Amino acid sequence: MNVVHFGAGNIGRGFIAPILIDSNQIKEFYFVDSNKELIDSLKNIAQYKVIELNEENKTKIYKNFKALNSSDIDLINKKTVSIITTSISSVNLKYIKDSVISIIKEKEAVKQTLIIMCCENGEKVSSYFAQIIKQDYQYDDDLIKFIDVMVDRIVPNEKVLSLDVKVEPYFSWVVDNEKWPENINKIKGMTYTNDIDADICKKVWMLNGTHASLAWKEWQLSKFNNPIIVDVLNSNDNNELNNFLKNYLKEMSDIIEVVFKYDKKELKSFVETLIKRFKNPFIRDEFSRVARNTIKKIQLDERVIKPLLLGIDNNLEVKYIKQSLINALSYNNKEDEDGLKIQNLLDKNYKVKDIAKELIENINDYILNKIL
């Protein structure tokens, strides 16, 4: 199998490529990216290290890849591509639409299956991308398979002079088993589920949502006086941020258990693992990074308000999730693009509900009064 991966950044190099290459099922792996400097480095150096952030600092060198600028996509023999993956952020998928359609057409010409997996934070991003493609091209559903996935690995945005990537040891790549074509071998290192909705929501709401919520909370507590997440969490197990973390995860866990009939013991284990991951002393992630894109994260279908509404509708405790939404709407960090927008609204004497009306698309008074 040959793979084209759009996105040669830290997630692509540190998570997606290693799993696919380590499966020993991939013949050719292509990084495709619009960052010419990054692609030139991958071509010239032709290898990089992935370093696990723990006591052992386990390191592995990756060489079995090719790198192309986005404008050179036609240099690939598209008929031989079996899988397309992405890690470019869902908002950027529209920019690779034409390239993906060109590969789809080549695969349809030879009547061969093509799998497309968007490895992005969010719910059913592959399905979302399929709709973008269908606006321009009606592909053959029997051959072209957009498969939703849940991907989970913390890859801190550390400034490393080389192409090397530092990652947490934990990783999970869960695939919608019901969409996987029978004529394509399953990839080693991936987990296949018949309930992708539950697994995606569990990850996005409990990892990504909690991560952002920790940052918004700490901004209210200290304005990031200590900028490193793990330093604050490990300074005192009973400090306010740790108490918020435990209570937030308890509320979110209860919502997932009720909404998806999820196993209580599995969720308890997942929460314990999450807390250990957040407290990994080797992951030096910054509050300011995980707080980014606040406005996107507080939309109705996103990681905070969607579970908040479900919790309210199921008469569950949502005190800390509601607090997180208020923290987000008050995140007036002037060094952050969205934070600056929020500060500008505060300067106009906007209250929290006014800010919510301004920033959350399609919100109405009924929903507003439920969540705030």
N, C-alpha and C positions, 0 to 999 in steps of 0.2 A: 504494500500500500504506500502511496505517496501522499504527503500532507502539505498543504499551503496554509501557513499561519500568518494572519494579518496582525501585526503588533510585535515589534522586537524589543519592547521595554522590559522592565524587571519581571512583570508577571509572565510574559511570553518566554523569556529566557530562564526564569527561575522556577516556573511551575508547569506551564503547558508543554514546552519542549521536552523537559526531563521525563515526564510521565510517558509521552508518546515514544521518545527515543529509547527509553529504558524497557519498553514493552518488547523490543526486538522484533516488532511486526511492521515497522516502517522502513521502507527502502530509501526514500528521499524525503527530507524535511526542508521546506523553504520558509525562511523568515521574509516577510514582505512588509515594508514600512516606508513612510514618506520622509523620515528623518535620514537624509543623505549621509550625514556625518556618522550616524550610528551604523547604517548599512555598510559604509566604507570600512569602518572599524571591524565589523564582523567578517567582511571579506578578507581584509588584510591580516588580521590576527588569527582568524579561522579557528578560534577556540575560546572558551571561557570556563570559569569555575563556578559551581554552585556550592555555597558554604552553609551548612546547617548551624543555626544559632542555638547551641547548647554547650555543655561542658566538653563534649568530644570534638566539636567543630569539624564534623565529618565533611570532607570535601570531595567533589567529583568533577572531573574535566569532561566537557562536551565538545566534540569536534564534528560529529556526523550531521552537518547541516549545510545549507546554502543560503545566501542572503541576496535579496533583490530590492531595488527601489520600486516603489509603487508604480512608477511610470514604465517599468520594464517587465510587467506581468506577462507580456506576450512572449518572453523568452522561455517561459515554462511550457512544456508539452502538456497542455491542459487535459488532453484525453486520458492521461495517466494518473490524474489527481483523483484520489478516492475520498479524501476528507479535507474540508476547509474548517479552520478554527479561527477565532478572533479573541483578542484582548486589547481593544482600543477604546473602550467605553461605549456604551450603547448610543450616546449622542453622536458618535462619529461613524456609526455604521452606514449612514447615508452616503458617506464619501467613498466607500468601497463597493457600492452597489453595482456600478458598471463592470468592474473587474470580476465580481462574483457572477454576474449574468454571463459574461464571456466564457467562464469556465462551465457554467450550467449548459450553455448551448453546445459546447464541445462534447460534454458527456451525453447529452441527449442524442447527438449525431451518431454516436457509437452505441447507443442504447445501454449505457452502463449507469449503475447507481452512484450517486454522490451524496455524502453526508455533510451537513453543515451544522456546526455547534458554536454558538456564541458564548464564550466563557467570560461573561460580564456579570457585575453585580446587578441584581434585579430579578424580577419574576418573569419567567418564560421569554427571555430576550430573543431566543432563536425564532420563536413564533412571531414575535414583533418584527424581526428582520424579514421573515417570510412575507409579511404584509407589505413591507417597503418594496421588496422585489416584485411582488405581484402588481404593484401600481404601474410598473414599467414592462413587466414580462410575465406572461402566463406559462409557467414552467409545468413540466409533467410530474404530477404528484407521485406517480408510481416509481419514478426514477430518482427524483430530487427530494431528499429527506432532511428537513429542518428539525433537529432534535434538541429539545430543551434539556439543559444541564444545570447542576448546582456545583460550583467550584469554590473551594475553600482552602486558602493558605495565606497566612500573613506574610507579606513580602515588604518589609520596611523600605521606605524611600531614602535609603542611605546613599550619601554621596561617595561613590567609589570611583577612583580614577580610571580603573580598567573596566572591562566588560563583565567582571565577576559580579555575582549576585548573592546576597545573604538572605536566607529564608528560614522560617521556623521549620522544625522537623515535621510537624503535623501537616497532613494534607488530605483532602477528600475531593473526588471528582465523581459526582453521581449523575447517572444518565437515565433518561426516560426509556425504560425497557420496552414499553409498548410501541414506541416509534422506531426502534432499532431494526433495520432490515435483516431478514433471515439469511440473505446471501453474503453478508459481510461479517467476518469473524469479530467477536467482541474483543475489545482492547484490554489487555492485562493492566491492572493498576486502577481501573475504573470500577465503580459499583453500579449495578443496574437495579432500578426500582420500578415498581408498578404504581407508585404514588408520588410522582415528581413534585406535585403541588406542595405536599406536606414538607418534603425535604428542602425545597427552595425557600419556602416561608420560614422554616425553622432556622436556616442559615442566615437569610437576609435580615429577618427581624431580630434574631438573637445574637448574631455576631456583628454584622454591619450596623444594625440599629443601635445595639448597645455600645459599640465603639464610638459612634458619633455622639450618643447620649452622654457618655463619660466626658467627652470634650466640652459639650455645651454646659454640663453641670460644673466642671472645673472652672470654666470661664466665669460663671456666676460666683464661685467660691473664692477664686484667687486671681482672675485675669491671667492665668497661665504663669503665675509667679515661678513655678517649677515647670518647665516646658515638656518634660519627659513623662509619659503616662506611667510607666512601670515604677519610676522613682516615687511618685505620689502613692500609688497603690501599695507598694512594699514598705512605705515609711511607717505605717501603722495600720494593722488589720482592722481596727475599729474606727478609723477616721471616717469622715462624712462621705467621701467618695466611695469607699469600700461598702459602706452601708447602703448607699444608693445602688451600687452595682448588684448586690445580692437581692435587694428588694425588686429592682427593675427586672432582673432575670426571673425571679419567682413569678411576677405578674405575667410576663411574656410566656413563660413555660406553661402556666395554667391556661392561657388562651389557646396555645397550640394543642394542648391535651384535649380540650373541649371541642375545638373547631374541627380538628383532623382525627379525633379519636386516637391520638398518639399514645404510645405506651409510656406510662408514668416513670417507670424505672429507667427507660432509655433516655428520657428527657432529663432526669436527675443526673445521670452519668454525663450527658452532654453539657449540662450547666457546670458541673465540677471540672470537666475538661476545659471549657471556655475560660473559667476563672484562672486556671493554671496557665493557659495560653496568654491571657492578658497580663499575668504576673511574671512571665518568663523574663528573668533579669537580663537576658542577652538581646532582647528585642527593644531597641532604643527608639521607639516610635514617638512622634511629637503630637500633642493635643491639637495643634494648629493644622496638621495634615489631615487628621481624621474628622475634623470639624468642617472641612471644605465642602462646597456645594450644598450648603444648608438648605437653600430654597428648593432644590430638586428633591432633597430628602424628606421634606415636609409636605409633599403633594399628597392628594387623597389616596392614590394607589400605592403609596410608598411605605417604607419600613416603620413609621411611627403612627400615622393616622389610621392606616388600614387595620392594623391589629387593635388599636385603641377603640375604634368603632365596633369591632367584633367583640371586644371585651365588654363594652358597655351594653351591647345588645344581648349578651349572655349573662348579664348581671354579675360580672366578675370584678374583682378589685383592680383598679387602673390608676391609683393615686400617683405612682412614680412615672408611669408612661405619660400621663397628663402633665406632670411636672416637667418631663423632658421636652414636650412640645412647647411649653411656655418658655423653657430655657432656650430652645432653638429660635423662637420668635423674638427673644431678647439678646441674641448673640451679636452684639454690636462691636465686634473686633474690627477696628478700622484698617488693619493690615490684611484683612480678608475681603475679597470682592463682594461676597454676599453680606458679610458683616457690615461693610460700609453702607450698603443699601439699607440695611436695618437701622443703622445709626441715623441716616438721612431722614428716615420716617420718624424716628424718635425725636429728631430736631424739629419736626413739624407737629410735635405733641400727639403723635399717634399712640393709642393704647394697644395692648396686646391683641385684642379682637380686631382693631383697625388694621394692624400689621398683617394678621392672618387673612383678612379680606383682600388686602392688597397683593399678597404674595402667593396665596394658595388658589390655583386655578379651579374654576367651576364650584367653588364652595358657596353654600347658601346659608341663610340664617338658621335653618333647622339644624344642620350639621354643626355650625359654629357654636350654637348654644349647647349641643351635646358634648362637644369636646373641650370647651373652655368654660 
